[in-house]
């Protein structure tokens, strides 16, 4: 009976190890999606910045910030874009007395 009990205990340990490895693999697989958000947002921000500069606004005349959706409600800023499957907003803020 002790060999049977030992075998059962060993099977449970093996299943637990497999479960832990499966969880670790799933977590590792999800990481690139989270890591990709800032990079994709930077590309969108760069495109928006280029369009603003092309329209005659000097780079020193404004700031673009990438913020999570829940932080996008700022009185001095305007939402000019979104990224990462609409989980982040890109905010435009004028610097100084420069015109838009």
N, C-alpha and C positions, 0 to 999 in steps of 0.2 A: 504494500500500500504506500509506503514511503516513496518508492520509485515513481508510482503513478502521480502522487501529489507533487513530487519534484518536477515531473514532466509537465503537469498542468501549470505550475508556477513558471516554468521556462517558456511555455507557449504564451502566457500572458505578458511576460517581459518582452518577448519578440514582437507581439502585437503593439505594445506600448512604444517600442522603439520605432516600428514602422509608422505609427501615427505621428510621432514627433518628427520623423524625417519628412513625412508628407506635409505636415504643417510648415516646416522650415522651407521646403521647396515652393509651396504655395506663396508664402510670404516673400521669398526671394523673387518669385515671378511677378509679384505685384509691385515690387520696388521700382522697376524701370518706368512704370506708368506714373508713379508719383514723382520720380526724378525728372521725367520729361516735361512736366508742366512748366517749370521755370524757363527751360530752354525755348519751348514753343512760345511762351509769353515774351521772351526777349526778342524773338524774331518779329512778332507782331508789333511790339513797342518800337523797334527800329524802323519798321515800315511806316508806322504812323508818324514818327519823328521826321523821317525824310519828307513825307508829304507836307507836314507843317512848315518845314524849312523851305521847301520848294515854293510854298505860297507866300514867302517873303518874311516869315517870322524868324528872327535870329535865334540861334540855339540858346543863347544866354537869356532869351526872353520868356522861356517857359520851362516847365519841368513835367516829365511824365513819370508816374509811379504805378507799379503793379501791386494791387492789393487784393486780398480775398474779398469775395462778394459782401460779406457782412461788415466790411470796413470801407465800403465804397461811398457811403453817404457823408460827404464832406462839404460844408457850405462854400468853401473857396475853390472847389475843384469841379471839373466837368468830366463825366465818363465819355471817353472817346473811342473805347474799344473793349473787347473782351477776349479771353483766351482760355486754354486748358479746359475745353468743353464747357465754357461759360462758368467756370468756378472762380475765375479771377477777372477783375476789371482793370482797365488802364485809365488812370486819371490824368487830366491835363490841368495844370495850374500855371497861371501867368506870374512871371517874376517882375517886380518893380512896376513901372508905369508904361511898359511896352504895350502896344496895341496888338490885338489878335491877328 
